[in-house]
Amino acid sequence: MADKTLRVEQIGSPIRREASQRATLIGLKLNKLHRVAELEDTPAVRGMIRKVHHLVRVLEA
């Protein structure tokens, strides 16, 4: 499971969101709209994506 990657794009702004959601986006290497990050497919990363699922889009699963 650790050898696969996910491409995640930020589609929502963290303005007027809880500070923890902004911190989660920074942890996912996303901090500007339409930025794409390639992340390792681990349970921790999937949990972070689930926390901010309304602000990101998974491009490849």
MOGI-V857711 format. One record per residue. PSI is psi in whole degrees, -180 to 180 (999 if undefined). Layout:
# MOGI-V857711
psi: {PSI,PSI}
This chain:
# MOGI-V857711
psi: {-28,-14,-9,158,157,139,124,134,136,125,-6,156,143,4,136,26,167,151,-31,-31,-38,-42,-36,-41,-41,-38,-28,8,30,128,5,151,143,16,139,133,141,116,153,139,91,162,-34,-44,-41,-36,-39,-41,-41,-34,-34,35,-24,-8,-8,164,131,121,-35,133,999}
